[in-house]
Amino acid sequence: MVYIITSVFFLWRLKDHYSLSKYLFTLLLLSSISAFFVGRQHLYNIDDLLYVLYIDALLCVLFCGYHNYSSLKSYDFSQINPNSLRKAERVISFIGYVLAIVDVFILVKIFSMLSSDFFTVQEFKNEGGAEDVFSSLVPSYLMTFGRLFSPLGYLFVALHFYYLVQENAPRSIKYLLLSLVWVLNGLITLSRSATVEYVLVYIGFFYFISPVLNSKVRRNLLKYVSIFGLIIVSLLLIISSSRFSDFYTKKSKNVAILDEMDNPLLFSSLDYFALWQEQSIDYMKQRTSDQIYYGMYNTLGLIEMIQKQIYGNKAINEKKEKQIFDKLGDLSHSFHGPIARLVYEFGYLGTVLFILLFFLVLNRFSPQKGILDLKVLLAVPVLLPMGVLFFVGIGIGGLYIQIAIIYNILFYKFVKKHNQIRDEEVVTDKCDS
């Protein structure tokens, strides 16, 4: 109930149109309503209420950090060097095509094997079957290539909207298709999270950028994106159905309006967005004062990958198993939301500081005077996951998004006009006048 009251209050108070803050509070409201149907609302005692108020307050700060991403008035991409942009596009497009071909090949094979009962989803996801299947389909270096470059999907989304604003339909559609490498990389592991993240980021980005889109372009986009959305949702439902169509275990004593036995697929879908409300409190209750991991549990995916390259996967995984999973059991694999996980990383005060720091980062990259520029365009797809994945965990803590942040920074540095070039253009303009 606390989250519902908070959501309704901010949706009433926030007056700016097309605000990402309003979008996030709407998602929080929908998640909280889902929690009632599946019984994830806690029966609060005073201790539980303190946890909820702590989480609620920090989520409000986090969501309000997106408030300046609203009410766009115009766009200005004059800082882009066209020659550098063309060169960069050739390289990343080629990589994207190769990625798409490999991922589609693997995906078709996996769904074919799944439909013929060659393996079950449980064996594939949780019992080590995925690595065996991948190794039988493609060389290991192609899988490494996919993991390394699939984060380009975040950049492709930005380029899709860039050309959409420019009303260049062919290039916009091209990058929309290439951006699906973001989704495909998740689907080949039969995971729903990458698809959900992509859909929520795309909807939020489209909502935010709508004011500067031509009305005809906006209508056409809705039509074509709806078709792609149906395809993506269909694949998502196939994965969910293969996992939960027969049964779903709630593992909670709270009373639910829906019965997981009557409709396990619907129940599991709603529970996906509501689970965090109960699990976050249980998760934080399990924490002891010595459990501070300084980012190595959920926040520094890139650093963890580097450690695995140095010390080996087995050594790092065994260390995490001993430090975290052995203490928390199944609870460690569940959805807890960003606040609960950050408490394990940095403690209660450290979590407050982390959220405040991220608030400042959001403000630093927000549109100035309602103008969409290259910096904002590249920042939105990598900053928005921290907000839209509030029901999962730390949205910027994974390996892929941290690689994506690096790619977007490099792209920005490469295509942005240098000061010398810009100064020369200013001088030329003055001479012409």
C-alpha positions in Angstrom: 0.0 0.0 0.0 2.9 2.4 0.7 4.2 2.1 -2.9 0.7 2.7 -4.3 0.2 5.8 -2.2 3.6 7.1 -3.3 3.0 6.4 -6.9 -0.4 8.1 -7.0 1.0 11.1 -5.1 3.9 11.7 -7.5 1.8 11.0 -10.6 -0.6 13.7 -9.3 2.2 16.2 -8.5 4.4 15.8 -11.5 3.0 18.2 -14.1 5.6 18.0 -16.9 4.5 16.2 -20.0 6.4 13.2 -21.3 8.4 12.9 -18.1 10.5 9.8 -17.5 9.7 10.2 -13.8 6.0 9.8 -14.5 6.8 6.8 -16.6 8.7 5.1 -13.7 6.1 5.9 -11.1 3.5 4.4 -13.4 5.5 1.2 -13.6 5.8 1.2 -9.8 2.0 1.6 -9.5 1.4 -1.3 -11.9 3.9 -3.5 -10.0 2.2 -2.7 -6.7 -1.2 -3.6 -8.1 0.2 -6.9 -9.3 1.6 -7.5 -5.8 -2.0 -7.5 -4.5 -3.1 -10.1 -7.0 -0.2 -12.5 -6.3 0.1 -11.9 -2.6 3.4 -10.1 -2.4 2.2 -7.3 -0.2 3.8 -7.7 3.3 1.5 -7.8 6.3 3.5 -5.0 7.9 4.8 -5.0 11.5 6.8 -2.0 12.6 10.1 -3.5 11.5 8.8 -4.3 8.0 7.4 -0.8 7.7 10.8 0.7 8.4 12.3 -1.3 5.6 9.5 -0.4 3.3 9.8 3.3 4.1 13.6 3.2 3.6 13.2 1.5 0.1 10.3 3.8 -0.8 12.2 7.0 0.1 15.2 6.0 -2.0 13.1 4.9 -4.9 11.5 8.3 -4.9 14.9 10.0 -5.0 16.0 7.7 -7.8 12.8 8.2 -9.9 12.8 12.0 -9.3 16.3 12.0 -10.8 14.7 11.4 -14.2 12.4 14.4 -13.8 14.4 16.6 -16.1 14.1 14.1 -18.9 10.8 15.6 -19.9 9.0 18.2 -22.1 11.5 18.2 -25.0 11.1 21.3 -27.2 13.6 20.7 -30.0 16.8 18.9 -30.9 20.3 19.9 -31.9 22.8 17.4 -33.4 25.1 20.1 -34.8 27.9 18.7 -32.6 28.1 15.5 -34.7 30.8 15.2 -37.3 29.0 13.5 -40.3 32.2 11.9 -41.7 33.1 10.3 -38.3 29.5 9.2 -37.9 29.5 7.4 -41.2 32.8 5.6 -40.4 31.5 4.5 -37.0 28.3 3.3 -38.5 30.0 1.1 -41.0 32.0 -0.7 -38.3 29.2 -1.2 -35.8 26.7 -2.1 -38.5 28.9 -4.9 -39.8 29.4 -6.2 -36.2 25.6 -6.0 -35.7 24.9 -8.0 -38.9 27.2 -10.8 -37.8 25.8 -10.8 -34.3 22.2 -11.0 -35.7 23.0 -13.9 -38.0 24.8 -15.9 -35.3 22.1 -15.3 -32.7 19.2 -16.1 -35.1 20.9 -19.3 -36.1 21.4 -20.3 -32.4 17.8 -19.3 -31.5 16.2 -21.3 -34.3 18.2 -24.3 -33.3 17.4 -24.0 -29.6 13.7 -23.5 -30.1 13.7 -26.5 -32.5 15.4 -28.7 -30.0 13.1 -27.4 -27.2 10.0 -28.2 -29.3 11.3 -31.7 -30.0 11.9 -32.3 -26.2 15.6 -32.7 -26.8 16.0 -30.9 -23.4 13.8 -29.1 -20.9 14.1 -25.4 -19.9 15.2 -26.5 -16.4 18.1 -28.5 -17.8 19.1 -25.8 -20.2 19.0 -22.8 -17.7 19.8 -24.3 -14.3 21.6 -27.6 -14.9 24.5 -26.6 -17.2 22.8 -27.7 -20.4 23.2 -24.3 -22.1 26.9 -24.5 -22.4 26.7 -28.0 -23.9 24.1 -26.9 -26.5 26.1 -23.8 -27.4 29.3 -25.7 -27.8 27.6 -28.2 -30.2 26.1 -25.4 -32.3 28.8 -22.8 -32.8 32.6 -22.4 -32.0 33.3 -20.9 -28.5 34.9 -17.8 -30.0 31.6 -16.9 -31.6 29.9 -17.0 -28.2 32.6 -14.8 -26.8 32.1 -12.5 -29.8 28.4 -12.3 -28.9 28.9 -11.6 -25.3 31.4 -8.9 -26.1 29.5 -7.0 -28.8 25.8 -7.6 -28.0 25.8 -4.5 -25.7 25.9 -2.6 -29.0 22.2 -3.1 -28.9 21.9 -0.1 -26.5 23.8 2.1 -29.0 21.6 0.8 -31.9 18.5 1.9 -30.0 20.0 5.4 -29.7 20.8 5.5 -33.4 17.3 4.3 -34.2 15.7 7.3 -32.4 18.4 9.6 -33.9 17.3 8.8 -37.4 13.7 8.7 -36.4 14.0 12.4 -35.3 15.7 13.1 -38.5 12.8 11.5 -40.4 15.2 9.1 -42.1 13.0 6.0 -42.2 15.3 3.5 -43.8 18.2 4.0 -41.4 15.8 4.2 -38.4 14.3 0.8 -39.3 17.8 -0.6 -39.9 18.9 0.3 -36.4 15.6 -0.9 -34.9 16.3 -4.3 -36.4 19.9 -4.2 -35.3 18.9 -3.2 -31.8 17.2 -6.6 -31.5 20.7 -8.2 -30.8 20.0 -6.9 -27.3 16.9 -9.2 -27.2 18.3 -12.1 -29.1 21.3 -12.4 -26.7 18.8 -13.0 -23.9 16.5 -15.2 -25.8 19.2 -17.7 -26.7 19.7 -18.4 -23.0 15.8 -18.6 -22.6 15.9 -15.7 -20.3 13.1 -13.2 -20.0 15.1 -10.3 -18.4 16.8 -9.0 -21.5 13.5 -8.8 -23.4 11.7 -7.1 -20.6 14.5 -4.6 -20.2 14.5 -3.9 -23.9 10.8 -3.4 -24.1 10.7 -1.1 -21.0 13.6 1.0 -22.1 12.2 1.3 -25.6 8.8 2.4 -24.4 10.3 4.9 -22.0 12.7 6.3 -24.7 9.8 6.6 -27.2 7.6 8.3 -24.6 10.4 10.8 -23.7 11.3 11.6 -27.3 7.7 11.9 -28.6 7.5 15.7 -28.4 10.2 16.2 -31.1 8.8 13.5 -33.4 6.7 14.4 -36.4 3.1 13.3 -35.8 3.0 11.2 -39.0 6.3 9.5 -38.0 4.9 8.9 -34.5 1.8 7.2 -35.9 3.8 5.0 -38.4 6.3 4.0 -35.7 3.5 2.9 -33.4 2.1 0.7 -36.2 5.4 -1.0 -37.0 6.6 -1.2 -33.5 3.4 -2.9 -32.5 4.1 -5.7 -35.0 7.6 -6.1 -33.6 6.2 -5.9 -30.1 3.8 -8.8 -30.8 6.7 -10.9 -32.1 8.8 -10.2 -29.0 6.0 -10.8 -26.6 5.1 -14.0 -28.4 8.7 -15.3 -27.9 8.5 -14.2 -24.3 5.3 -16.1 -23.7 6.8 -19.2 -25.3 9.6 -19.1 -22.8 7.2 -18.4 -19.9 4.8 -21.1 -21.1 7.6 -23.7 -21.4 8.7 -23.0 -17.8 5.4 -22.3 -15.9 2.4 -23.5 -17.9 2.1 -26.7 -15.8 2.8 -25.4 -12.4 4.3 -22.4 -10.5 5.4 -22.4 -6.9 4.8 -19.1 -5.0 6.8 -19.9 -1.9 5.0 -17.3 0.2 2.5 -17.5 3.1 0.7 -14.3 2.1 -2.8 -14.6 0.7 -3.2 -14.0 -3.0 -6.3 -13.0 -5.0 -5.2 -15.3 -7.8 -4.4 -19.0 -7.4 -1.1 -20.1 -8.9 -2.5 -23.6 -9.5 -5.4 -22.4 -11.6 -3.4 -20.2 -14.0 0.3 -20.6 -13.4 1.3 -18.7 -16.5 -0.6 -15.6 -15.6 0.4 -15.8 -12.0 4.1 -16.2 -12.9 3.9 -13.2 -15.2 2.4 -10.9 -12.6 4.7 -12.3 -9.9 7.7 -11.4 -12.1 6.9 -7.7 -11.6 5.7 -8.0 -7.9 8.1 -10.5 -6.3 10.6 -7.9 -5.2 8.1 -6.2 -2.8 8.1 -9.2 -0.5 11.6 -10.5 -1.2 13.4 -7.2 -0.7 12.3 -7.1 2.9 13.2 -10.8 3.6 16.5 -10.2 1.8 17.4 -7.2 4.0 16.4 -9.0 7.2 18.9 -11.8 6.4 21.8 -9.3 6.1 24.4 -9.2 8.9 26.8 -6.3 9.6 29.7 -8.1 8.0 28.0 -8.5 4.7 29.3 -5.6 2.7 30.7 -6.6 -0.7 31.8 -3.2 -2.1 30.2 -3.8 -5.5 31.4 -7.3 -6.1 28.0 -9.0 -5.7 25.8 -7.1 -8.1 27.3 -3.7 -9.0 30.6 -4.3 -10.7 29.9 -6.9 -13.4 32.8 -5.7 -15.5 35.3 -5.9 -12.7 34.0 -9.4 -11.9 34.6 -10.4 -15.5 38.2 -9.2 -15.4 38.7 -11.1 -12.2 37.4 -14.3 -13.9 39.9 -13.8 -16.7 42.8 -13.5 -14.2 41.8 -16.1 -11.6 39.4 -18.3 -13.6 35.6 -18.7 -13.5 35.7 -21.5 -11.0 37.7 -19.7 -8.4 35.5 -16.5 -8.5 32.2 -18.5 -8.6 33.3 -20.6 -5.6 34.2 -17.4 -3.7 30.8 -15.9 -4.4 29.1 -19.2 -3.6 30.8 -19.3 -0.2 30.3 -15.6 0.6 26.8 -15.1 -0.6 24.8 -18.0 -1.9 25.7 -20.4 1.0 24.3 -17.8 3.4 21.2 -16.8 1.6 20.2 -20.0 -0.3 17.4 -19.6 -2.9 16.8 -16.0 -1.7 20.1 -14.9 -3.3 18.8 -15.8 -6.9 15.5 -13.9 -6.5 14.3 -10.4 -7.4 15.0 -7.8 -4.6 15.1 -4.4 -6.3 18.1 -2.1 -6.4 17.9 -0.8 -2.9 18.0 -4.1 -1.1 20.9 -5.3 -3.2 22.8 -2.1 -2.7 22.5 -2.5 1.0 24.5 -5.7 0.7 27.0 -3.9 -1.4 27.6 -0.7 0.5 25.5 -0.8 3.7 22.6 1.5 4.6 24.5 4.8 4.5 26.5 3.7 1.5 23.3 3.0 -0.4 21.9 6.4 0.3 25.2 7.9 -1.0 25.1 5.7 -4.1 21.5 6.8 -5.0 22.4 10.5 -4.4 25.5 10.1 -6.6 23.4 8.5 -9.4 20.9 11.3 -9.0 23.7 13.8 -9.8 24.8 11.7 -12.8 21.2 11.8 -14.1 21.1 15.5 -13.7 24.5 15.9 -15.4 23.3 14.2 -18.6 19.7 15.5 -18.6 18.5 17.8 -21.5 19.3 21.5 -21.1 16.5 23.9 -21.9 14.4 21.1 -23.4 16.9 20.4 -26.2 17.8 16.8 -27.2 21.4 16.5 -28.2 23.9 13.7 -28.8 24.9 13.4 -25.2 21.3 12.9 -24.0 20.5 10.6 -26.9 23.4 8.2 -25.9 22.8 8.6 -22.2 19.1 7.6 -22.0 19.4 3.9 -23.1 22.2 3.2 -20.6 20.8 5.3 -17.7 17.2 4.3 -17.9 17.6 0.6 -16.9 18.5 1.7 -13.4 15.0 3.0 -13.2 12.9 0.6 -15.2 14.5 -2.5 -13.6 13.5 -1.4 -10.0 11.7 -4.7 -9.6 14.7 -6.8 -10.5 18.0 -5.5 -9.1 20.7 -2.9 -9.8 20.0 -1.9 -13.4 23.5 -0.7 -14.2 25.3 -3.4 -12.3 25.5 -6.1 -15.0 28.4 -6.8 -17.3 26.5 -6.0 -20.6 25.3 -2.6 -19.6 28.7 -1.6 -18.3 30.2 -2.6 -21.6 27.4 -0.7 -23.3 28.3 2.5 -21.3 31.9 2.2 -22.5 30.8 1.7 -26.2 28.5 4.8 -25.9 31.2 6.9 -24.5 33.7 5.8 -27.2 31.1 6.5 -29.9 30.4 9.9 -28.4 34.1 10.8 -28.4 34.6 9.6 -31.9 31.6 11.3 -33.7 31.6 14.5 -31.7 33.2 17.5 -33.5 36.5 18.6 -31.9 36.9 22.1 -30.7 39.4 23.0 -33.4 36.9 22.0 -36.2 34.1 23.8 -34.5 36.2 27.0 -34.1 37.2 26.9 -37.8 33.5 26.6 -38.7 32.7 29.7 -36.6 35.5 31.7 -38.2 34.3 30.7 -41.7 30.7 31.7 -40.9 31.9 35.1 -39.7 34.0 35.6 -42.9 31.0 34.6 -45.1 28.8 37.2 -43.3 
